[in-house]
Amino acid sequence: MIAEFKHGEMALQPSAKPTWNGGAALEIGTETESHASEESMGVPGRRGLAGMAKSKVKAYAISALLVAAALICTILLRGVFAYPFLYLFFVAVMVSAWIGGAGAGFFAAVLSTLVVAYYVVPPFNTFWMSAADTTYFVAFVVCVLVASWVSSAKKKSEEALTEARDQLEYRVAVRTTELRKSNEELRRSIEEHRKAQEALMKTQADLAHLSRVFTMGELTTSIAHEVNQPLTAVVTNGHACVEWLSANPPELAEARQSAERIIQDGTRAGKVLGHIRSLFRKEAPARDWLDMNDVIQELTVFLRGEALNHRLALRTDLEVDLPRVRGDRVQLQQVVLNLIMNAMDAMQGTSGPAKEIWLRSRREDSAGIRIVVEDCGVGLSAETAEKIFQPFFTTKEQGIGMGLSISRSIVESHAGRLWAAPGACGGAVFQFTIPIES
């Protein structure tokens, strides 16, 4: 077998030198089909037959030379040993069978038998021998034939083993090449999947940012109210501080209190603006430990003006010592904000003694928390409860159908679950879970 390395891969080709097996030349590692008949055999076929015939003649000639060499050495050693030294003929027969196969080995055995009977066993130069020599000669013939058979069988086994080994190496090389190609294809597929997943995550982040922008656009009145309150208080306390300082003598204690209230109101206005800026900011998600009760309380303060415009109340039922969860604060704020805004839209046009939205937080076993947003709106059917999470499905005239879909993707990215169900006394209940180690 010949190994070639092309483009980083190993390819095995059949060896140009034939391997002898019973006098026949074998080519290992190639599979060919011949559809030509013997009558249509061309020049390459005749050349192959001629080569095989030449190889057989060569093998028989080598057998004859080996027997002749054994005869010469035996004659030279005739004076050293009392009995005829026949072991060299065994060597000649075994070497002949090994080189030329069973045919050459049998030829060497027959030739050795004739030579030994005529030249080695006394009386010399005749085929006649005594009874004792005949027994000795018969034992020699049997041993020669057995030696020829053993040598040729050993040669066949060796060639079969070599052929099997070469075929195994070839198949292993082919299989290794296929596995290498499959591994490269799998690596490319994994890389493409990773890039697609990164692109999907980027698209989801862009959609979430766009949804936040749309939501903040709807909350313009509420934002103005939340910013205007502390600014109005700053102006009022500023005038009061001036009045206290203009008194004779100046009321420094009262002026100090007014200045402290100015600082508090300015800080509150800065927090409101910072919260709005965080919702508008487009940046990569950053997960940290957070308290969802704080998130809900911030949103109730932020949406207080919007609730007044809709003439409804935001109620909270928050569990004390709620476990902290690991997540992105802005994204989870967006989920709760979307659910509250949907609840407000669902309660438009409804009449009742109490228009309330309940925000609840509960411990979910020992593995996480559950947030519940419940309204007293028009409610929803079991069929709609699943469809509303599909992209572009909406029950609002001015809706785009992306808020709940984005909210579910955010919750699932935190290893949680978001679902909806009809309320026990009408309305709808939206709830989601977040594991502690999300």
PEUR-V453146 format. One record per backbone hydrogen bond with DSSP energy under -1.0 kcal/mol. NH is the residue of the N-H (numbers start at 0). CO is the residue of the C=O. E is the energy in kcal/mol with one decimal. If there is no record, write none. Layout:
# PEUR-V453146
nh->(NH,NH)
co->(CO,CO)
e->(E,E)
This chain:
# PEUR-V453146
nh->(1,3,5,8,10,12,18,20,23,25,40,45,46,47,48,49,50,51,52,53,54,55,56,57,58,59,60,61,62,63,64,65,66,67,68,69,70,71,72,73,74,75,76,77,79,80,89,90,91,92,93,94,95,96,97,98,99,100,104,105,106,107,108,109,110,111,112,113,114,115,116,117,118,119,120,124,133,134,135,136,137,138,139,140,141,142,143,144,145,146,147,148,149,150,151,152,153,154,155,156,157,158,159,160,161,162,163,164,165,166,167,168,169,170,171,172,173,174,175,176,177,178,179,180,181,182,183,184,185,186,187,188,189,190,191,192,193,194,195,196,197,198,199,200,201,202,203,204,205,206,207,208,209,210,211,212,213,214,215,216,217,218,222,223,224,225,226,227,228,230,231,232,233,234,235,236,237,238,239,240,241,242,243,244,245,250,251,254,255,256,257,258,259,260,261,262,263,264,265,266,267,268,269,270,271,272,273,274,275,276,277,278,279,280,287,289,294,295,296,297,298,299,300,301,302,303,306,307,308,309,311,312,314,316,324,325,326,331,332,333,334,335,336,337,338,339,340,341,342,343,344,345,346,347,349,356,357,358,359,360,361,363,366,367,368,369,370,371,372,373,374,377,384,386,387,388,389,391,392,405,406,407,408,409,410,411,412,414,415,418,420,422,425,428,429,430,431,432,433,435)
co->(12,10,8,5,3,1,25,23,20,18,37,41,42,43,44,45,46,47,48,49,50,51,52,53,54,55,56,57,58,59,60,61,62,63,64,65,66,67,68,69,70,71,72,74,76,76,85,86,87,88,89,90,91,92,93,94,95,96,100,101,102,103,104,105,106,107,108,109,110,111,112,113,114,115,115,117,129,130,131,132,133,134,135,136,137,138,139,140,141,142,143,144,145,146,147,148,149,150,151,152,153,154,155,156,157,158,159,160,161,162,163,164,165,166,167,168,169,170,171,172,173,174,175,176,177,178,179,180,181,182,183,184,185,186,187,188,189,190,191,192,193,194,195,196,197,198,199,200,201,202,203,204,205,206,207,208,209,210,211,212,213,214,218,219,220,221,222,223,224,226,227,228,229,230,231,232,233,234,235,236,237,238,239,240,241,243,249,250,251,252,253,254,255,256,257,258,259,260,261,262,263,264,265,266,267,268,269,270,271,272,273,274,275,276,326,324,290,291,292,293,294,295,296,297,298,300,302,303,304,305,306,354,356,358,289,435,287,327,328,329,330,331,332,333,334,335,336,337,338,339,340,341,342,344,346,312,373,314,371,316,369,367,363,363,433,361,431,359,429,357,427,345,380,382,383,385,386,400,389,401,402,403,404,405,406,407,408,411,410,430,428,426,422,420,372,418,370,416,368,366)
e->(-3.1,-2.7,-2.7,-1.7,-3.2,-3.0,-1.3,-1.6,-1.1,-1.5,-1.2,-1.7,-2.4,-1.7,-2.1,-2.4,-2.3,-2.2,-2.5,-2.4,-2.1,-2.2,-2.5,-2.2,-2.2,-2.6,-2.3,-2.2,-2.0,-2.3,-2.3,-2.4,-2.3,-2.3,-2.6,-2.3,-2.4,-2.4,-2.3,-2.2,-2.5,-2.1,-1.6,-1.3,-1.1,-1.4,-1.0,-1.8,-2.2,-2.7,-2.6,-2.6,-2.3,-2.5,-1.9,-2.3,-3.0,-1.3,-2.2,-2.7,-2.3,-2.3,-2.1,-2.6,-2.6,-2.5,-2.3,-2.2,-2.5,-2.8,-2.3,-1.9,-3.2,-1.1,-2.8,-2.1,-2.3,-2.0,-1.9,-2.8,-2.8,-2.1,-1.7,-2.6,-2.6,-2.4,-2.7,-2.6,-2.5,-2.6,-2.7,-2.5,-2.9,-2.5,-2.4,-2.7,-2.6,-2.3,-2.5,-2.6,-2.4,-2.7,-3.0,-2.5,-2.5,-2.9,-2.7,-2.6,-2.8,-2.7,-2.5,-2.8,-2.5,-2.8,-2.9,-2.5,-2.7,-3.1,-2.9,-2.3,-2.4,-2.8,-2.5,-2.4,-2.8,-2.7,-2.3,-2.6,-2.7,-2.4,-2.5,-2.6,-2.6,-2.4,-2.7,-2.6,-2.6,-2.5,-2.7,-2.5,-2.5,-2.6,-2.5,-2.7,-2.3,-2.5,-2.7,-2.3,-2.5,-2.6,-2.6,-2.4,-2.5,-2.7,-2.2,-2.2,-2.4,-2.6,-2.9,-1.9,-1.6,-1.0,-2.9,-2.6,-2.3,-2.6,-2.3,-2.5,-2.0,-1.5,-2.9,-2.3,-2.2,-2.3,-2.6,-2.7,-2.0,-2.3,-2.3,-2.3,-2.1,-2.4,-2.5,-2.0,-1.7,-2.6,-1.4,-2.4,-2.5,-2.0,-2.1,-2.4,-2.5,-2.2,-2.0,-2.1,-2.3,-2.6,-2.5,-2.4,-2.4,-2.4,-2.2,-2.2,-2.1,-2.5,-2.6,-2.5,-2.3,-2.7,-2.2,-1.6,-1.7,-1.9,-2.6,-2.6,-1.5,-2.4,-2.4,-2.5,-1.9,-2.1,-1.9,-2.4,-2.5,-1.0,-2.3,-1.9,-2.0,-1.6,-2.2,-2.3,-3.2,-2.9,-2.1,-1.4,-2.4,-2.3,-2.4,-2.1,-1.8,-2.1,-2.8,-2.7,-2.2,-2.3,-2.6,-2.4,-1.9,-2.3,-2.3,-2.2,-1.2,-1.0,-1.4,-2.4,-2.6,-2.7,-2.7,-1.7,-2.5,-2.6,-1.3,-1.4,-2.2,-2.8,-2.8,-2.7,-3.5,-2.4,-2.1,-1.1,-1.8,-1.4,-2.2,-1.0,-2.3,-2.6,-1.7,-2.6,-2.3,-2.6,-2.0,-2.3,-2.4,-2.8,-1.9,-1.9,-2.4,-2.3,-1.7,-2.1,-1.1,-2.8,-2.9,-2.2,-2.1,-2.0,-2.0,-3.0)
